[in-house]
Amino acid sequence: MTDIGWGNLAQYEHYGRVGDIKEDFDIISYEDSKGELYSSFKHASHAMLFARNDTVLWDLYKSRAAIMMQMRFDGLLGFPGGLVDPGENPLDGVNRELEEEIGLDLCKHKLQNSDQVVSFVNKSKNLVLHFYGKEVTVNDFSEIEMKTLSAPDYGNETLGMIRPPLYTMGDGYRGLPAFLSNSYAGNSRQELLIGLQHFKILEQDEIEKTRR
């Protein structure tokens, strides 16, 4: 296959480059992220939409929740969202991106400042990341999921929605541990684990078991 390079993507490709590790990202407060120290940094916002679900699969595994992740245009897994445009704040940026990437109805499900979960900085990339989370009903989640097919960015930036399995199967690997072994954009793997703990979808000891 001929290498055609990055073209006009060259200025952005390092933000989602494979190989980032947890230690590359430091947690900072949302207030600090908006300060002078990071005013020259690029900002990006992503969100975890989820619905709690008590369904038991095969009389064995609790579903716990439906969580919306996506297969990105670069073949990596991540959450809906993206770079914040000049003049936008992180909240406006994530709402715009969710409308573009998954067709989110902002009249019904617009994210608020209270939905902000955590912010990170990657100083080597001059990048600040903002992670949001919002709980919806099971019915609303299904409607949002179906609506992604007609979103403006579907088939281009977004190649399909994925629900992570939140259980561990009999061999201790298939299920969530296997899902976590996939390739992720930036620190979205870490964001998933933080979201699971923050919203008490899984207990900390359950999350730790997936890392063994």
N, CA, C and O of each residue as an XYZ file, in Angstrom:
848
protein
N       0.850     -1.197      0.000
C       0.000      0.000      0.000
C       0.887      1.250      0.000
O       1.836      1.346      0.778
N       0.574      2.189     -0.866
C       1.352      3.414     -0.968
C       1.133      4.291      0.263
O       0.002      4.502      0.701
N       2.244      4.799      0.812
C       2.160      5.701      1.956
C       1.868      7.104      1.445
O       2.708      7.718      0.787
N       0.682      7.608      1.748
C       0.317      8.943      1.266
C       0.467      9.986      2.362
O       0.088     11.143      2.182
N       1.029      9.567      3.516
C       1.303     10.523      4.576
C       0.047     11.002      5.282
O      -1.005     10.366      5.224
N       0.186     12.149      5.954
C      -0.899     12.674      6.777
C      -1.646     13.841      6.141
O      -2.765     14.148      6.553
N      -1.055     14.494      5.152
C      -1.727     15.629      4.543
C      -2.097     16.679      5.570
O      -1.287     17.028      6.429
N      -3.333     17.190      5.483
C      -3.751     18.242      6.416
C      -4.100     17.710      7.805
O      -4.499     18.477      8.682
N      -3.950     16.389      8.009
C      -4.141     15.816      9.345
C      -2.864     15.843     10.175
O      -2.885     15.513     11.361
N      -1.759     16.233      9.559
C      -0.464     16.159     10.242
C      -0.436     16.958     11.543
O       0.210     16.550     12.509
N      -1.128     18.085     11.573
C      -1.091     18.932     12.774
C      -1.913     18.361     13.924
O      -1.818     18.838     15.055
N      -2.727     17.331     13.634
C      -3.594     16.762     14.667
C      -3.248     15.323     15.048
O      -3.633     14.869     16.125
N      -2.530     14.597     14.188
C      -2.425     13.151     14.368
C      -1.783     12.743     15.680
O      -2.096     11.675     16.206
N      -0.881     13.573     16.231
C      -0.190     13.176     17.458
C      -1.105     13.176     18.673
O      -0.787     12.550     19.684
N      -2.248     13.875     18.589
C      -3.156     13.913     19.738
C      -3.730     12.529     20.042
O      -3.937     12.189     21.206
N      -3.987     11.734     19.011
C      -4.569     10.409     19.224
C      -3.613      9.279     18.929
O      -4.041      8.146     18.712
N      -2.334      9.567     18.918
C      -1.330      8.575     18.528
C      -1.324      7.372     19.468
O      -1.437      7.519     20.684
N      -1.191      6.183     18.887
C      -1.113      4.957     19.675
C       0.176      4.962     20.495
O       1.225      5.393     20.017
N       0.084      4.479     21.733
C       1.271      4.396     22.580
C       1.201      5.256     23.820
O       2.066      5.152     24.690
N       0.179      6.115     23.923
C       0.006      6.897     25.147
C      -0.240      5.956     26.322
O      -0.914      4.936     26.177
N       0.300      6.295     27.465
C       0.086      5.510     28.670
C      -0.507      6.399     29.756
O      -0.493      7.626     29.651
N      -1.026      5.762     30.795
C      -1.696      6.482     31.873
C      -0.816      7.577     32.453
O      -1.292      8.668     32.765
N       0.480      7.277     32.596
C       1.407      8.220     33.220
C       1.648      9.467     32.387
O       2.215     10.440     32.886
N       1.229      9.459     31.122
C       1.382     10.644     30.271
C       0.362     11.731     30.616
O       0.499     12.875     30.182
N      -0.661     11.370     31.398
C      -1.774     12.279     31.661
C      -1.882     12.554     33.155
O      -2.066     11.635     33.952
N      -1.769     13.811     33.523
C      -1.922     14.220     34.918
C      -3.320     14.787     35.130
O      -3.803     15.578     34.319
N      -3.967     14.388     36.212
C      -5.281     14.933     36.542
C      -5.117     16.345     37.098
O      -4.283     16.587     37.971
N      -5.913     17.265     36.587
C      -5.906     18.644     37.068
C      -7.347     19.069     37.337
O      -8.283     18.438     36.846
N      -7.524     20.121     38.104
C      -8.876     20.612     38.366
C      -9.410     21.331     37.128
O      -8.650     21.837     36.303
N     -10.731     21.359     37.026
C     -11.351     22.048     35.900
C     -11.005     23.530     35.925
O     -10.779     24.137     34.878
N     -10.963     24.114     37.122
C     -10.620     25.533     37.241
C      -9.195     25.784     36.761
O      -8.946     26.746     36.035
N      -8.260     24.926     37.162
C      -6.871     25.087     36.712
C      -6.762     24.927     35.202
O      -5.960     25.602     34.558
N      -7.570     24.031     34.639
C      -7.492     23.780     33.195
C      -7.853     25.015     32.387
O      -7.434     25.154     31.238
N      -8.634     25.918     32.988
C      -9.067     27.134     32.288
C      -8.144     28.318     32.558
O      -8.380     29.420     32.063
N      -7.086     28.086     33.348
C      -6.201     29.166     33.737
C      -5.170     29.527     32.686
O      -5.091     28.908     31.625
N      -4.380     30.548     33.007
C      -3.378     31.074     32.084
C      -2.340     30.028     31.715
O      -1.834     30.024     30.593
N      -2.020     29.139     32.651
C      -0.976     28.137     32.419
C      -1.271     27.266     31.205
O      -0.355     26.852     30.493
N      -2.565     26.987     30.970
C      -2.939     26.094     29.871
C      -3.690     26.813     28.754
O      -4.326     26.171     27.918
N      -3.617     28.131     28.740
C      -4.368     28.896     27.737
C      -3.838     28.676     26.324
O      -4.579     28.831     25.353
N      -2.564     28.316     26.203
C      -1.985     28.088     24.878
C      -2.089     26.625     24.451
O      -1.723     26.280     23.327
N      -2.586     25.761     25.342
C      -2.706     24.341     25.038
C      -3.956     24.088     24.189
O      -4.925     24.845     24.246
N      -3.914     23.017     23.406
C      -5.110     22.565     22.701
C      -6.002     21.838     23.693
O      -5.511     21.094     24.541
N      -7.317     22.050     23.592
C      -8.269     21.394     24.485
C      -9.166     20.456     23.678
O      -9.496     20.725     22.523
N      -9.549     19.358     24.312
C     -10.482     18.408     23.705
C     -11.463     17.938     24.769
O     -11.112     17.828     25.943
N     -12.678     17.667     24.357
C     -13.733     17.237     25.282
C     -14.410     15.978     24.755
O     -14.716     15.877     23.567
N     -14.641     15.020     25.651
C     -15.321     13.776     25.306
C     -16.335     13.445     26.397
O     -16.252     13.960     27.512
N     -17.289     12.582     26.065
C     -18.356     12.280     27.023
C     -18.743     10.813     26.997
O     -18.719     10.155     25.957
N     -19.101     10.322     28.179
C     -19.617      8.966     28.351
C     -21.108      9.051     28.648
O     -21.507      9.472     29.734
N     -21.928      8.652     27.686
C     -23.361      8.522     27.912
C     -23.641      7.089     28.342
O     -23.105      6.145     27.762
N     -24.487      6.927     29.366
C     -24.736      5.563     29.841
C     -26.134      5.446     30.431
O     -26.760      6.436     30.813
N     -26.602      4.204     30.491
C     -27.890      3.882     31.116
C     -27.704      2.641     31.973
O     -27.207      1.621     31.495
N     -28.095      2.722     33.217
C     -27.998      1.549     34.095
C     -28.975      0.476     33.621
O     -30.081      0.769     33.167
N     -28.531     -0.778     33.741
C     -29.321     -1.892     33.217
C     -29.108     -3.105     34.115
O     -27.984     -3.588     34.255
N     -30.177     -3.595     34.720
C     -30.082     -4.715     35.656
C     -30.257     -6.079     34.991
O     -30.338     -7.097     35.679
N     -30.314     -6.105     33.670
C     -30.496     -7.372     32.968
C     -29.378     -8.354     33.308
O     -28.211     -7.973     33.399
N     -29.748     -9.624     33.496
C     -28.766    -10.685     33.733
C     -28.681    -11.536     32.472
O     -29.694    -12.055     32.002
N     -27.488    -11.680     31.929
C     -27.278    -12.417     30.688
C     -27.001    -13.884     30.978
O     -26.135    -14.214     31.788
N     -27.747    -14.765     30.308
C     -27.559    -16.220     30.415
C     -27.615    -16.715     31.866
O     -26.986    -17.711     32.223
N     -28.375    -16.002     32.683
C     -28.484    -16.332     34.108
C     -27.128    -16.329     34.806
O     -26.938    -17.014     35.811
N     -26.176    -15.545     34.262
C     -24.812    -15.551     34.802
C     -24.271    -14.165     35.118
O     -23.794    -13.918     36.226
N     -24.344    -13.259     34.143
C     -23.600    -12.002     34.221
C     -24.541    -10.798     34.253
O     -25.448    -10.683     33.428
N     -24.315     -9.916     35.203
C     -25.089     -8.686     35.289
C     -24.603     -7.699     34.220
O     -23.403     -7.459     34.082
N     -25.539     -7.141     33.480
C     -25.163     -6.167     32.442
C     -24.601     -4.885     33.045
O     -23.695     -4.274     32.477
N     -25.129     -4.481     34.180
C     -24.725     -3.279     34.915
C     -25.157     -1.991     34.220
O     -25.877     -1.181     34.803
N     -24.720     -1.803     32.983
C     -25.050     -0.558     32.272
C     -24.728     -0.705     30.796
O     -23.896     -1.518     30.393
N     -25.411      0.105     30.005
C     -25.044      0.286     28.598
C     -24.238      1.576     28.511
O     -24.700      2.636     28.936
N     -23.043      1.479     27.964
C     -22.145      2.632     27.832
C     -21.843      2.836     26.357
O     -21.573      1.878     25.633
N     -21.889      4.080     25.914
C     -21.669      4.376     24.505
C     -20.218      4.757     24.243
O     -19.742      5.814     24.658
N     -19.529      3.855     23.537
C     -18.215      4.173     22.990
C     -18.314      4.034     21.481
O     -19.370      3.676     20.960
N     -17.232      4.313     20.776
C     -17.308      4.273     19.325
C     -16.009      3.772     18.705
O     -14.923      3.913     19.267
N     -16.167      3.176     17.517
C     -15.023      2.898     16.665
C     -14.747      4.166     15.874
O     -15.598      4.651     15.127
N     -13.543      4.694     16.050
C     -13.187      5.950     15.408
C     -12.694      5.726     13.979
O     -12.462      4.595     13.553
N     -12.544      6.810     13.269
C     -12.057      6.796     11.891
C     -10.656      6.215     11.764
O     -10.276      5.746     10.691
N      -9.867      6.242     12.869
C      -8.487      5.752     12.822
C      -8.355      4.313     13.297
O      -7.241      3.818     13.466
N      -9.484      3.632     13.516
C      -9.450      2.248     13.950
C      -9.253      2.063     15.434
O      -9.112      0.933     15.901
N      -9.240      3.152     16.193
C      -9.086      3.097     17.641
C     -10.436      3.292     18.322
O     -11.350      3.893     17.758
N     -10.546      2.776     19.537
C     -11.759      2.972     20.321
C     -11.669      4.264     21.121
O     -10.581      4.681     21.519
N     -12.806      4.888     21.350
C     -12.826      6.110     22.145
C     -14.249      6.513     22.461
O     -15.201      5.806     22.130
N     -14.379      7.654     23.103
C     -15.690      8.216     23.414
C     -16.034      9.306     22.400
O     -15.132      9.925     21.835
N     -17.318      9.547     22.163
C     -17.703     10.663     21.300
C     -17.146     11.979     21.841
O     -17.116     12.207     23.051
N     -16.717     12.821     20.942
C     -16.142     14.107     21.327
C     -15.027     14.477     20.377
O     -14.853     13.846     19.334
N     -14.270     15.503     20.738
C     -13.175     15.917     19.876
C     -12.564     17.223     20.333
O     -12.770     17.665     21.463
N     -11.811     17.831     19.437
C     -11.101     19.061     19.751
C     -12.073     20.228     19.924
O     -13.067     20.346     19.206
N     -11.764     21.074     20.884
C     -12.542     22.288     21.128
C     -12.104     23.355     20.131
O     -10.911     23.625     19.990
N     -13.053     23.953     19.448
C     -12.730     24.978     18.455
C     -12.310     26.285     19.125
O     -12.696     26.546     20.264
N     -11.522     27.107     18.429
C     -11.167     28.427     18.968
C     -12.423     29.226     19.316
O     -13.366     29.289     18.527
N     -12.426     29.829     20.494
C     -13.571     30.612     20.935
C     -14.611     29.822     21.704
O     -15.494     30.408     22.331
N     -14.520     28.490     21.664
C     -15.437     27.648     22.425
C     -14.873     27.373     23.812
O     -13.661     27.430     24.020
N     -15.752     27.077     24.753
C     -15.297     26.519     26.017
C     -15.469     24.998     25.941
O     -16.140     24.510     25.031
N     -14.884     24.239     26.867
C     -14.959     22.771     26.786
C     -16.378     22.222     26.749
O     -16.642     21.232     26.066
N     -17.302     22.860     27.483
C     -18.683     22.377     27.501
C     -19.362     22.589     26.159
O     -20.028     21.689     25.648
N     -19.198     23.774     25.588
C     -19.775     24.027     24.264
C     -19.179     23.073     23.235
O     -19.873     22.592     22.339
N     -17.880     22.807     23.378
C     -17.208     21.922     22.437
C     -17.750     20.508     22.480
O     -17.978     19.895     21.437
N     -17.959     19.981     23.689
C     -18.439     18.595     23.775
C     -19.875     18.482     23.284
O     -20.228     17.485     22.655
N     -20.718     19.486     23.556
C     -22.090     19.436     23.051
C     -22.120     19.508     21.528
O     -22.892     18.795     20.887
N     -21.294     20.358     20.953
C     -21.234     20.437     19.482
C     -20.780     19.104     18.897
O     -21.372     18.606     17.940
N     -19.728     18.530     19.475
C     -19.196     17.271     18.955
C     -20.216     16.137     19.076
O     -20.327     15.311     18.171
N     -20.954     16.090     20.175
C     -21.952     15.033     20.341
C     -23.091     15.186     19.337
O     -23.645     14.196     18.861
N     -23.430     16.415     19.025
C     -24.463     16.650     18.013
C     -23.973     16.192     16.641
O     -24.733     15.602     15.874
N     -22.703     16.464     16.330
C     -22.146     16.099     15.029
C     -21.886     14.599     14.908
O     -22.197     13.991     13.883
N     -21.315     14.004     15.955
C     -20.854     12.619     15.850
C     -21.942     11.585     16.116
O     -21.949     10.524     15.492
N     -22.861     11.877     17.034
C     -23.891     10.879     17.345
C     -25.307     11.417     17.178
O     -26.273     10.722     17.491
N     -25.438     12.650     16.686
C     -26.764     13.216     16.462
C     -27.531     13.469     17.740
O     -28.759     13.383     17.749
N     -26.829     13.783     18.829
C     -27.492     13.968     20.118
C     -28.474     15.137     20.071
O     -28.144     16.219     19.586
N     -29.672     14.907     20.576
C     -30.696     15.951     20.673
C     -30.362     16.825     21.878
O     -30.598     16.429     23.019
N     -29.818     18.005     21.629
C     -29.385     18.878     22.715
C     -30.557     19.503     23.463
O     -30.375     20.030     24.560
N     -31.738     19.453     22.895
C     -32.912     19.937     23.626
C     -33.277     18.985     24.760
O     -33.869     19.398     25.758
N     -32.920     17.705     24.605
C     -33.257     16.696     25.611
C     -32.066     16.297     26.475
O     -32.226     16.016     27.663
N     -30.867     16.270     25.882
C     -29.734     15.650     26.575
C     -28.484     16.533     26.597
O     -27.369     16.018     26.674
N     -28.655     17.820     26.533
C     -27.499     18.715     26.544
C     -26.702     18.559     27.834
O     -27.274     18.545     28.924
N     -25.391     18.443     27.709
C     -24.540     18.320     28.885
C     -24.402     19.663     29.586
O     -24.447     20.720     28.957
N     -24.232     19.600     30.903
C     -24.082     20.787     31.734
C     -22.729     20.747     32.438
O     -22.050     19.721     32.437
N     -22.348     21.864     33.034
C     -21.083     21.904     33.777
C     -21.043     20.849     34.878
O     -19.977     20.327     35.206
N     -22.205     20.538     35.446
C     -22.264     19.542     36.514
C     -21.960     18.132     36.026
O     -21.746     17.232     36.837
N     -21.938     17.927     34.711
C     -21.633     16.614     34.142
C     -20.133     16.395     33.952
O     -19.709     15.321     33.524
N     -19.331     17.412     34.270
C     -17.883     17.271     34.124
C     -17.353     16.308     35.182
O     -17.645     16.457     36.368
N     -16.573     15.322     34.746
C     -16.058     14.281     35.641
C     -14.615     14.544     36.031
O     -14.277     14.513     37.214
N     -13.757     14.801     35.050
C     -12.331     14.954     35.327
C     -11.665     15.650     34.143
O     -12.147     15.571     33.013
N     -10.559     16.328     34.413
C      -9.735     16.930     33.360
C      -8.304     16.433     33.508
O      -7.839     16.158     34.614
N      -7.623     16.325     32.389
C      -6.244     15.858     32.351
C      -5.395     16.832     31.542
O      -5.907     17.592     30.720
N      -4.093     16.794     31.791
C      -3.153     17.506     30.931
C      -2.058     16.543     30.495
O      -1.536     15.771     31.299
N      -1.723     16.598     29.226
C      -0.565     15.900     28.677
C       0.404     16.987     28.235
O       0.254     17.570     27.162
N       1.398     17.250     29.073
C       2.291     18.382     28.822
C       3.180     18.158     27.612
O       3.580     19.119     26.954
N       3.493     16.907     27.310
C       4.350     16.640     26.158
C       3.642     16.959     24.843
O       4.290     17.191     23.822
N       2.304     16.970     24.872
C       1.520     17.276     23.676
C       0.843     18.640     23.743
O       0.129     19.029     22.819
N       1.072     19.375     24.853
C       0.357     20.643     25.046
C      -1.148     20.447     24.859
O      -1.808     21.196     24.139
N      -1.660     19.426     25.525
C      -3.051     19.015     25.334
C      -3.761     18.888     26.675
O      -3.244     18.268     27.604
N      -4.946     19.478     26.770
C      -5.808     19.341     27.946
C      -7.068     18.595     27.519
O      -7.699     18.945     26.522
N      -7.429     17.567     28.279
C      -8.596     16.751     27.977
C      -9.654     16.920     29.062
O      -9.341     16.935     30.252
N     -10.899     17.047     28.639
C     -12.027     17.184     29.560
C     -12.973     16.012     29.337
O     -13.365     15.725     28.206
N     -13.337     15.338     30.420
C     -14.191     14.157     30.329
C     -15.494     14.413     31.079
O     -15.496     14.799     32.248
N     -16.601     14.186     30.373
C     -17.940     14.388     30.923
C     -18.681     13.050     30.971
O     -18.323     12.106     30.268
N     -19.705     12.983     31.797
C     -20.536     11.787     31.859
C     -21.978     12.153     32.124
O     -22.268     13.057     32.907
N     -22.887     11.440     31.462
C     -24.315     11.748     31.636
C     -25.123     10.457     31.618
O     -24.996      9.635     30.710
N     -25.960     10.297     32.649
C     -26.842      9.131     32.718
C     -28.173      9.440     32.051
O     -28.754     10.505     32.256
N     -28.646      8.491     31.250
C     -29.954      8.595     30.605
C     -30.725      7.305     30.896
O     -30.167      6.356     31.447
N     -31.987      7.274     30.531
C     -32.771      6.057     30.717
C     -32.391      5.026     29.656
O     -31.775      5.359     28.643
N     -32.766      3.777     29.901
C     -32.493      2.720     28.926
C     -33.173      3.027     27.597
O     -32.573      2.849     26.537
N     -34.413      3.485     27.648
C     -35.133      3.810     26.413
C     -34.466      4.957     25.668
O     -34.321      4.908     24.447
N     -34.057      5.995     26.404
C     -33.376      7.120     25.765
C     -32.047      6.676     25.171
O     -31.671      7.118     24.085
N     -31.337      5.807     25.875
C     -30.059      5.319     25.358
C     -30.260      4.613     24.020
O     -29.507      4.840     23.073
N     -31.272      3.762     23.947
C     -31.543      3.042     22.698
C     -31.893      4.005     21.573
O     -31.471      3.809     20.433
N     -32.664      5.046     21.888
C     -33.017      6.044     20.878
C     -31.778      6.799     20.403
O     -31.608      7.029     19.206
N     -30.919      7.183     21.339
C     -29.683      7.886     20.979
C     -28.817      6.994     20.100
O     -28.253      7.441     19.102
N     -28.722      5.734     20.486
C     -27.906      4.777     19.742
C     -28.394      4.635     18.302
O     -27.590      4.633     17.370
N     -29.699      4.516     18.122
C     -30.253      4.381     16.778
C     -30.050      5.654     15.962
O     -29.829      5.599     14.753
N     -30.127      6.794     16.633
C     -30.013      8.072     15.926
C     -28.595      8.325     15.426
O     -28.390      9.149     14.535
N     -27.613      7.618     15.994
C     -26.234      7.826     15.529
C     -26.086      7.514     14.043
O     -25.216      8.071     13.374
N     -26.928      6.631     13.529
C     -26.824      6.221     12.126
C     -27.099      7.367     11.164
O     -26.665      7.334     10.012
N     -27.816      8.376     11.630
C     -28.116      9.526     10.765
C     -27.356     10.778     11.190
O     -27.655     11.873     10.713
N     -26.379     10.631     12.082
C     -25.583     11.775     12.527
C     -24.702     12.282     11.386
O     -24.299     11.493     10.531
N     -24.393     13.583     11.353
C     -23.588     14.147     10.267
C     -22.241     13.460     10.061
O     -21.786     13.324      8.925
N     -21.598     13.026     11.148
C     -20.256     12.455     11.034
C     -20.241     10.937     10.940
O     -19.168     10.336     10.884
N     -21.426     10.299     10.921
C     -21.450      8.840     10.869
C     -20.915      8.354      9.523
O     -21.301      8.853      8.466
N     -20.023      7.377      9.587
C     -19.408      6.843      8.375
C     -18.148      7.567      7.973
O     -17.437      7.119      7.075
N     -17.854      8.692      8.628
C     -16.630      9.446      8.356
C     -15.747      9.461      9.601
O     -14.773      8.712      9.680
N     -16.081     10.302     10.567
C     -15.321     10.326     11.814
C     -15.746      9.202     12.753
O     -14.932      8.679     13.515
N     -17.012      8.838     12.695
C     -17.564      7.799     13.562
C     -17.951      6.598     12.712
O     -18.742      6.723     11.777
N     -17.392      5.430     13.036
C     -17.636      4.246     12.216
C     -18.561      3.236     12.880
O     -18.804      2.165     12.325
N     -19.075      3.557     14.045
C     -20.026      2.667     14.695
C     -19.957      2.770     16.202
O     -18.900      3.048     16.769
N     -21.090      2.545     16.849
C     -21.151      2.573     18.306
C     -20.823      1.196     18.872
O     -21.132      0.171     18.266
N     -20.194      1.192     20.037
C     -19.810     -0.046     20.713
C     -20.184      0.057     22.183
O     -19.928      1.072     22.831
N     -20.797     -1.012     22.707
C     -21.083     -1.099     24.140
C     -20.045     -2.021     24.790
O     -19.949     -3.185     24.402
N     -19.281     -1.548     25.749
C     -18.335     -2.426     26.438
C     -19.074     -3.464     27.288
O     -20.042     -3.117     27.965
N     -18.644     -4.720     27.267
C     -19.191     -5.696     28.206
C     -18.632     -5.415     29.596
O     -17.419     -5.270     29.749
N     -19.479     -5.337     30.598
C     -19.043     -4.922     31.932
C     -18.994     -6.088     32.911
O     -19.160     -5.899     34.116
N     -18.771     -7.271     32.405
C     -18.661     -8.476     33.224
C     -17.403     -9.234     32.803
O     -16.872     -9.028     31.712
N     -16.945    -10.106     33.682
C     -15.806    -10.973     33.384
C     -16.305    -12.407     33.334
O     -16.976    -12.869     34.257
N     -15.981    -13.106     32.266
C     -16.508    -14.450     32.045
C     -15.650    -15.503     32.756
O     -14.700    -15.177     33.468
N     -16.007    -16.752     32.546
C     -15.453    -17.838     33.337
C     -13.957    -18.020     33.275
O     -13.362    -18.534     34.222
N     -13.324    -17.607     32.174
C     -11.870    -17.778     32.064
C     -11.098    -16.598     32.641
O      -9.868    -16.579     32.603
N     -11.830    -15.600     33.184
C     -11.164    -14.448     33.779
C     -10.633    -13.445     32.773
O     -10.013    -12.454     33.158
N     -10.867    -13.687     31.484
C     -10.351    -12.785     30.450
C     -11.455    -12.257     29.541
O     -11.569    -11.048     29.341
N     -12.263    -13.151     28.995
C     -13.306    -12.680     28.083
C     -14.312    -11.799     28.830
O     -14.578    -11.993     30.016
N     -14.853    -10.840     28.109
C     -15.698     -9.826     28.723
C     -14.930     -8.526     28.822
O     -14.249     -8.135     27.874
N     -15.029     -7.851     29.955
C     -14.379     -6.546     30.116
C     -12.857     -6.618     30.001
O     -12.279     -5.754     29.341
N     -12.169     -7.601     30.605
C     -10.708     -7.638     30.438
C     -10.293     -7.720     28.971
O      -9.331     -7.067     28.564
N     -11.005     -8.513     28.175
C     -10.684     -8.603     26.750
C     -10.951     -7.275     26.054
O     -10.166     -6.845     25.209
N     -12.053     -6.627     26.406
C     -12.371     -5.331     25.808
C     -11.278     -4.313     26.114
O     -10.919     -3.509     25.255
N     -10.754     -4.344     27.325
C      -9.720     -3.389     27.725
C      -8.392     -3.638     27.026
O      -7.505     -2.785     27.064
N      -8.243     -4.793     26.388
C      -6.992     -5.097     25.685
C      -6.966     -4.527     24.276
O      -5.963     -4.662     23.574
N      -8.058     -3.889     23.849
C      -8.097     -3.255     22.533
C      -7.215     -2.007     22.501
O      -6.662     -1.600     23.523
N      -7.092     -1.414     21.331
C      -6.319     -0.180     21.168
C      -7.246      1.023     21.312
O      -8.318      1.077     20.708
N      -6.812      1.987     22.126
C      -7.638      3.147     22.463
C      -6.950      4.445     22.055
O      -5.723      4.541     22.046
N      -7.763      5.431     21.722
C      -7.243      6.760     21.409
C      -6.921      7.494     22.705
O      -7.734      7.523     23.629
N      -5.734      8.086     22.767
C      -5.359      8.886     23.929
C      -5.499      8.121     25.223
O      -4.962      7.022     25.367
N      -6.225      8.704     26.171
C      -6.423      8.051     27.467
C      -7.872      7.611     27.658
O      -8.366      7.570     28.785
N      -8.554      7.281     26.560
C      -9.970      6.913     26.674
C     -10.165      5.614     27.457
O     -11.221      5.416     28.057
N      -9.175      4.732     27.463
C      -9.262      3.533     28.303
C      -9.311      3.937     29.774
O     -10.114      3.413     30.545
N      -8.447      4.870     30.150
C      -8.439      5.368     31.523
C      -9.746      6.085     31.841
O     -10.276      5.955     32.944
N     -10.267      6.842     30.878
C     -11.537      7.540     31.087
C     -12.666      6.547     31.351
O     -13.517      6.787     32.207
N     -12.676      5.434     30.621
C     -13.696      4.416     30.842
C     -13.637      3.891     32.271
O     -14.666      3.786     32.938
N     -12.445      3.564     32.742
C     -12.301      3.029     34.096
C     -12.689      4.066     35.149
O     -13.307      3.733     36.160
N     -12.322      5.319     34.906
C     -12.712      6.389     35.833
C     -14.230      6.557     35.837
O     -14.832      6.726     36.897
N     -14.848      6.512     34.661
C     -16.298      6.635     34.575
C     -17.016      5.513     35.305
O     -18.017      5.749     35.981
N     -16.508      4.288     35.172
C     -17.118      3.146     35.856
C     -17.083      3.327     37.363
O     -18.036      2.984     38.061
N     -15.977      3.868     37.859
C     -15.844      4.077     39.297
C     -16.635      5.303     39.755
O     -17.324      5.260     40.774
N     -16.529      6.395     38.994
C     -17.177      7.653     39.385
C     -18.686      7.480     39.536
O     -19.284      7.979     40.489
N     -19.293      6.770     38.591
C     -20.744      6.589     38.616
C     -21.162      5.314     39.348
O     -22.331      4.930     39.329
N     -20.188      4.664     39.994
C     -20.452      3.464     40.801
C     -21.162      2.381     39.992
O     -22.056      1.696     40.490
N     -20.746      2.244     38.742
C     -21.259      1.165     37.899
C     -20.578     -0.145     38.281
O     -21.218     -1.196     38.319
N     -19.288     -0.078     38.562
C     -18.527     -1.201     39.103
C     -17.840     -0.753     40.380
O     -17.504      0.421     40.538
N     -17.634     -1.692     41.286
C     -16.876     -1.406     42.494
C     -15.386     -1.396     42.166
O     -14.955     -1.978     41.171
N     -14.607     -0.730     43.010
C     -13.180     -0.610     42.760
C     -12.500     -1.972     42.670
O     -11.624     -2.166     41.828
N     -12.891     -2.921     43.527
C     -12.246     -4.234     43.482
C     -12.576     -4.972     42.193
O     -11.764     -5.761     41.708
N     -13.764     -4.727     41.627
C     -14.117     -5.334     40.345
C     -13.265     -4.752     39.222
O     -12.846     -5.469     38.314
N     -13.014     -3.455     39.293
C     -12.167     -2.811     38.292
C     -10.739     -3.323     38.401
O     -10.089     -3.574     37.387
N     -10.251     -3.479     39.623
C      -8.883     -3.960     39.821
C      -8.704     -5.358     39.250
O      -7.639     -5.673     38.719
N      -9.721     -6.197     39.349
C      -9.618     -7.562     38.833
C      -9.422     -7.582     37.320
O      -8.797     -8.501     36.790
N      -9.946     -6.585     36.627
C      -9.803     -6.549     35.168
C      -8.380     -6.226     34.752
O      -8.018     -6.436     33.594
N      -7.565     -5.720     35.670
C      -6.204     -5.308     35.343
C      -5.192     -6.417     35.582
O      -4.012     -6.248     35.276
N      -5.624     -7.532     36.116
C      -4.699     -8.621     36.441
C      -4.331     -9.422     35.210
O      -3.560    -10.377     35.303
